[in-house]
Amino acid sequence: MDLALTLVLLLLVLAVAWRFLGSYLAAVYDGRVSWLGWFERPVYRLLGVDPEREQSWQRYTGSLAVFSGVAILITYAIFRFQGSLPFNPQHLGAVPPALSWNTAVSFVTNTNWQNYAGESTMSYLSQMVGLTVQQFVSASVGIAVAIALVRGFARKGSPTIGNFWVDLIRGVIYVLIPVAFIAGIVFVGQGTVQTLAGPAVIHNPLTGLSQVILRGPVGFMETIKQLGTNGGGFFNANGAHPFEDPTALTLFLSIVLLLAIPVALTYTFGKMVGNIRQGVAVLAAMIVLFGAWTALTVYAESQPNPAVSAAHAVAQHQGNMEGKEARFGPQQTALYNAASTETSTGSVAGANDSFNPLGGLGLLAGMMMGEVSPGGVGSGLYTILLFALLAVFIGGLMIGRTPEYLGKKIQAPEVKLASFAVLVMPITVLVLTALAVSLHAGRAGPSNAGPHAFSEILYAFTSQGNNNGSAFAGLNGNTAFYNVTGSIAMLIGRFAIIVPVLALAGVLAAKHTVPEGLGTFKTDTPLFTGILISVIVIVGGLTFFPAVSLGPIIEQLSRHRLF
């Protein structure tokens, strides 16, 4: 499919999703959707939850922490005992402790970083019960946190921000399962594999040789992988594997799925606060940033690879085909990988490690800006709202008024919470990257040398610290050092941001609104969108520019012998 046609169709589909899926999400979390009440109510009784009883931000956070902690332990146990559990036709043994822990943390935090080849490491039970289940619930947790923050803006003088268990269950049964199931039927119909029959063995009587073709319950895992901005695939090749993405249609639908909810949540935000223009202002900032980093990546991969050109090995009329799936080509692969990276999905249709340096920089930039273009399900919205509060604070100082956002005064507690949540990710990424390049255990990971080796390490911690999950693929992450430090990055990147976000939701919900005056700084205008983009770029740019200068930038300059 032509890139221009792909983009036009993508914009049309996403415009429909923004309006109608966004409105549906608002109805779900307002409790106006109940067509699965016959199933929903018994679940609450099983959990011992009163769906009519709301929680303070402290109890909401506590429930989320307990749920996530139990989920990590259960998932870890499944991996450790998979050799003795059913649905294991390959008779795979227990996953090693460090790798089990890293993977359990990864999927519960919606990161889906994989230090293993799924088809040769995880049994069908581990893939279905350990991984796919977490792809549903971790995505629902992210949406729940975003909705809780939106309620903080929308409510006045309220001591509560909702009920975590209700938000979690409703997100799974009313949003994620229906959409993923319908999309799964399409994927399987297109040729994505879905079976419990075990590997297929093909014997060639002419040569006497046999080939084992690995397969499994791939189709429905593939759709929630994209819809929940998870990214963890059944196969090591991820979206480049023909059993995951068999056709151009499934590739296009994958891009639609991973963008749909993050984009639609901006309409949900506007709907719930009673001002759609506020959601449009946030969406506009996301679109500008998404367009910038995607354009850079697609442009970079449309250029030939200098190393291939120097070897005179093959003509590169299409661009950089190194590491690309031949069915999709460099431009479609770059679009897929850029969209996946900027939505915190992390799935890939080609090897990021083989991208030209500027292409790799485009992928890195989307994460380093805080994963807000448009970011993961829920996490993209609540992160960009943190930046919006900082933008309002700066804008308020410019006009000499107390900063206000959606009628709520933004004072010291809100600014401190927002600043902490925004800065915790870059601090974590840079500290762990510095630690890795300083220790032998860290330097032993990259398969390359020089600036590209640094890029592989920087990319790994940037990805894990942002709960993204994509990788440059040239880094051996299945070591004790990277399994442990990666787990630390993923836990901090998830919960050290969620906790202040929920605290912020509680503080805002308790506030009363103030009437809008002549000097009120408008936050639904192009001017505010411009300030918001500037704050995001300045925070990410100033923080990470020295690091990317040592990686993709210097690699790009050295490739063209300008350094």
N, C-alpha and C positions, 0 to 999 in steps of 0.2 A: 504494500500500500504506500502511495506517495506521502511524503512527510507533510506537505501542505494540506492534503486531504485529511490526513490523520488528525492534524491540529484543529481543523474546522469542525470535524465530527466530534472531537473531544470537547471542544468548547460548547457545542450545542447540547450534548448529553449532560455535561456538568451544569449548564444553565438550568436544565430541567431538574436535575438532582438538587441544586441549590434551593430552588423554590419549593418543590414538593416534598423531597426527603427532609429538608430543613423544617418545613411545617409539621411533617409527621413526627419528627423527633421532639419538637416542642410539645405536641399532643401526648406523646408517650410519657415524657417526664413530668407533665402536668397532671397525669393520671386520667386523661380523657380517652385513652385507648384501653379497651378491656375485652377484646374478642378472644383472648386466651385466659380469661379469668378462671375457667374450670381447671386449668393447669396451674395457674399462678398461685391461687389461694392454698392448695395443698402444699406447695413448696414452702410457703411462709409458715404453715403449721409444722412442717417437718423441721424447719430451722428454729422454731420457737420465736418467731418474729411477729410483732404487731405492726402491720403495714400502715396503720393510722397514726402511729406514734413516731414523731420526728425526733431528730437528734441534734444536740449542740455540735459545734465543730469538733470539740474534743472527743465526744463519743463517736462521731462519724469517722474521725481519724483512727480512733482505737479499733473500731470494727474493721476498717480497711487494713490496718496493720495485722490484726489477728488472722483475717482471711488470707492475706498474702503470705504470712509466716507458715500457716498450716499448708497452704498450697505448695510452698517450696519443699516442705518436709515430705509430703505425699509424693510429689513428682520425683524427688531424689530417691525415695524408697522404690518406686517403680523401676527406675534405671538400675539400681543396685541389685534388684532381685529378678530382673527380666529373664535371666536364664532359667528360672524355675516357674515362670508364668506362662500362660497359654498364648496362642497367636504368635508363635515364634517359629515359622517354618524353616528358617535358616539355622536354627539352634544357636543363636548368638548368646554369648555369655554376658555376665554382669559388666556394666560400664564402670570403668575405674572411678574411685572416689572423687578425685579432684575434678575430673571431667563431668561426673554426675552432678556435682555441686554447681559448677559453672553453668551447665545447661539448665538445671532447675531454676537457678536465679535468672538466667537469661530469658526463659519463656514466661516466668511469672512477672517479670518487669516489662514485658512487651518488647524486649530487645531482640530476642531470637538469634543472637550471635551463636554460631555453630563452629566449635573447634573439632569437628568430626565429619565424616561422610555418612549421611543419614542412612543410605541404603545398605551399608555394610556395618553399621554400629547399632542401630535401634531396631528392635523387633516391631511387628505390627502393633502390638499392644502399647508399647512405649510411644509409637508414633500417634496412635489414636487417643489413648487415655492420658498419657503423660504430656504430649505436645499439643495436639489439636484442641483438647479441652482448655488448656491454658491460653491458646490463641483466642478463644471466645471470651473467657472471663477476664483476662488481662486487658483486652480491648474495652470491655464493658467497664472496668475500673477506671480507665482513662476518661471515658465519656462521662462517668458519674462525677468525677472530680471537676471536670469542666462545667457540668450542669450545676454543681454545688456552688461554684464561684459565680456563675450567672445569677443564681438565686440570691447570692449576697448583694449583687447590684440591684436586683429587682425588688427585694423586700425592704420594708421599713420598720425599724424597731423590733425585729424578730430575733428571738434567742436561738432559733434553729435554722438549719440549712438543708433539711431533707432527711431521708433515712437511707443509709448506705446500702442495706440489704435489698430494699425495694428498688433503688436505682440500679443496682447490680443485676438483679433478676430481670427487671423490665428491659434493660439493655440487651440482655442475651436472648430472651424469648420473643420480644417484639421487633427487634431490629436485626441483630446479627444472624440468628438462625434462619429466619425467613429469606433474607437476601442471599445469604451464602448458599442455602439449599437450592434456590432457583438458579443462581449462577452456576452451581455445581452441576446441575442437570445439563446446562449448556456446555460446560467444559467437557463432561463425559461424552456428550453427543458429538463433540468435535474431535474426540480421540484421546482425551486425557485418561490415563489408566485408573481403574477403580476395581480392585479385586483383593480377595483374601486367599487366593489359590497358591500363593508362593511363587518363587522364581520359575521362569519357563526355561526348559533345556532344549536347545535346538541341535540336532545331530546331523552332520553332513556325511552321507554315506560315501561320497566320492573321495573325501580326504580322510575320513575316519575321525575327524575332530568334532568336538561338541562345544557349544557356547552357552553359557548361563546368562540369561537376560533377567535382571532384577526388576521387580514390579511390586505393586502393593496398593493400599487404599490411598491413592494420590489425589483423585479428582476433587473431593470435597474438602480435603486439607488445603488444596491450592486456592480455593475461593476465600476461605476465612484467612488464609495467609495474606491475601491482598486486602480484603475488606477491612480486616482489623489492623491494618498497617503493622503486621507482624514480620513477615519476610522469611521466616524459616521454612525451607523446603524439604520435601521428602528425599530428593536426590542432591548429591554434592554439587552438581552443575546448576541447580536451582532452576530459574526460569528459562535457561538455555537448553534444558533437557527436553527432547520431543515428547516425553511422557507427561511433562508438566505444562508445556506450551506447544501443543502440536500444530497450531495454525496461526496465521496472522490475526484472525478474529480473537483467539484466546489472548494473544499478546495485547491487542487493543482493549479487550474487556478487563484485562489485568490492570492496565493503567487507569481505566475508569473506576474500577473498584477501589483502588488504593487512594484515589483523590476524592471519591464521592462524599464520604462522611466528614472529613476535615473541611471540605468546602461548604457542605450543607450546614454544618454547625454554626457558621457565621450568620446564616438566616435564622437559625434557632435562637442565637444570642439576641439578635435584633427583635425577634418576635417576643421573647420572654421579658425583655426590658421595655417593651412597648414603643420601640423606635427602630424600624427596619434600616433607616439610614445609618445608624451606628454600626450595624452588621456590615453594611456595604462599605463603610470606611475601613473597617478591619480587613474585609475581603480584598479591597483594592490594594492595600499594602502587601498582602500575601501574593497577589497576582504579579505585582511589579517585581518583587524579589524572586518569585518562581520564574518569571520570564527572563530575568537577567542571568541567573545561574544556569538555567536550561539552555539558553541561547549560547552561552559561553561553552558549555559542554558539547552541544551539537556541532558548533563551529569547529571546535578543537578536533573532534573525531571525524569531521569531514575533510581534514587535512591529512596528507600522507604521513606515515611514520618514518622519521628520518633514518632510523636504523635499517629499516627494510629498503628504503630508497638507496642507501649507501651500498647495500649488498646486491643491488640490481636483481633481486630475487623474483619479484613479481610486479606487474603494473598495479598502481593504486588509484585507479580512476574514481572509485567510490569513496575513497578516504582510507582511514586507518582500519584495515580488516583484521589486524592482529588481535587475537583473543575474542573476536566477534563470532556470533552464530551466523553462518552463511545465509540461512533462510531470512534473516531480518536485516542484515547489513549494518553499517556503522551509525547511520542517523537514527534509525528506529531503536537500535540498541541504546544509543546515547539518550534518547528521549525517555525510554523505559527506565534506565538506571538513574537518570536525573530525577524523574518523577518519584521513583521509589526512594531515593536518598532524601529528597526534600519532604517526603511525607513520613519519615521515620520508619519506613517499611523495611528497606534494606535488601529486598530481593533483587536479583540481577539476571539480565539476559545476555551478559557478556562479562568478561574478566575486567574488573576495574583496574587491576594491576597492569593491564596492557594498554590502558588509555594513554594518550599523549599527556604530557605534564599539565597543560592548561585544562584538559578534560578532567584530570584528577583534581585540580584546583576547584573546578566548578562543583564537583561532588562534595568536596570538603567544605566549600563556602556555605552551601545550603545547611550543613550541620552546624558549622561554627557560628552562624547567625542565630542559633538557638532553636533550630527546627520549627520555624514558624511560617514556612512558605510552601504549603500550608501546615506542615507538621503532622504529627500522628493523630489518631482518633482521640479527641479530647485534649491531649497534651499540646497540640498545636494551638488550639484556642486559648487554653489557660495560660500558656507561655506568652502569646502575643498580647494578652490582656495585662500581663505583668509589665511588658514594655509600654503598653498604652498608659498605665498609671504613671510611669516615669516620664513619658512624653507630656502628659497633662501637668505634672509637677513642674517640668521645665517651661512649658508654655505659660503656666500660671505665673511663674516668676518673671517672665518676659513682660506681662501686662500689669504686674503689680497687684495681683489678686490672689486670694486663697485658692489653690487649685481645686477644681471640682470635676467629677466624672460621673455622668448620669445622675446628677443631682446630689451626689455624695461628696462631702469635703474630703480631700486627700491630704491627710496630716502625717505627722511623724511615724506613727505605727505602721500605716499603710506603705509609706515610702521605704521604711526599713525592711519590712517583710518582702516587698517586691524586689528591692536591691539584693537582698540575701539570695532569694530564689534565682535571680538572673545571673548572679556571679558564681554560684556554687559549681555550675557545670564547667566553665572555663578554668577555674582554679583546680578542680579535680583532674581535668584532662591534662593541663600543663604540668602539674606536679607529678602525675604518674608517667607521663612521657619523659620528663627529666630523669625520673628514677630508672626507667627502662634503658635509656641511652647511657646511664652512668654505671650500670651493673652488667657483668658478663652474661648473666641469665637473660637479661633483656636484649643485649646486642646479639645474642645467639639466635634470636627468633627470625630476623629477616633473611630472605634467600638472596637478596641483592646487596650491593655495597653503595656507599656514597649517599647523595641526597635522596635517592629513591628508597634506600633502606630507612632513612629517617621518616620519609613520607609514609611508609608502611606502618611504622610504630605510631606516628602521630595520628594516622587515619584510624588505627585500631582503637585507641583510647578515645578519640573524638566520637567514633561510632558507638562505642559502649557507654560513654558518658552521656550521650544523647539518647540512649535506648533505641539506637537505629538498627544495628546488627549487620550492616554491610561491611565488607572487608576488601582490602587491596589484593588479598589472596596470596600474596607472596610472603606472608608472615606465618611461621609455625606457632600457632597459638595454643596447641595442645601440649603445654608444658606446665609444670607446677607453678612457675612464676606467672605466666600469662593467665592461667586458669584462676589463680587467686586474685591478682591485681585486676583482672577483667571483672571478676565478681564484685570487687569493691567499687569499681567505676560504675557498674550497672545499678547497684543498690543505691549509691549516692545520687546518681543521675535520675533515679526514679523518686525515691522517697524523701530526699533532702529538698526536693522541689515541691512535691505533693503536700508535705506537712505545712510549709508556710503558705501555700495556696489555700489550703483549707482554713488555716488561721485567718488569712485575709478575708475569706468568705464569711467567717463568723463575725469579724470586726465590721465589715461592710453591712451585713444583714442587720446588725444591731443599731446602725445609724439611721437617722431620719433624713429625708431629702430636704434640700434648701431650694427656695424658688429661684428660677433663672432670672438674671438681671441683664442690664445693658452691657455690663462689663464681663459677662460670663464668656469664657473661652469655649467656642463651639468645637465639639468633637465629632461632628458628622460632616465635615467639609474636606475638600482636597488639601487645604492647608494643614489640617491635623494629620491627614494621611501622610503628607510629606514629612512632617516632624516625626511621626512614628517610624517611618522608614529610616530617617536619619539616625534616630536613637539606636535602632537595631543594628545598622551598619557600623556606627561609631563604636558601640560596645563590642561587637564581634571583630571589627576590623582592627581596632587599637589593641585588643587583647591577643589576637592570633596572628597578626601580620608578621611579627618577628619569627614565629614558628614556621609559617608557610614560606617565608623567605629562605629558610634553610632547607626546605623540601622542594615542592613543585616549582617554585619560581626560579630558584637557582638551577634546577634541572632543565627547565625550559631554556634558560639563557645559555647553559653549557651545550645543549643540543645544537644550537644554532651558532655556536662558537662566538658568542657575543660577550662572554664573561672572561 
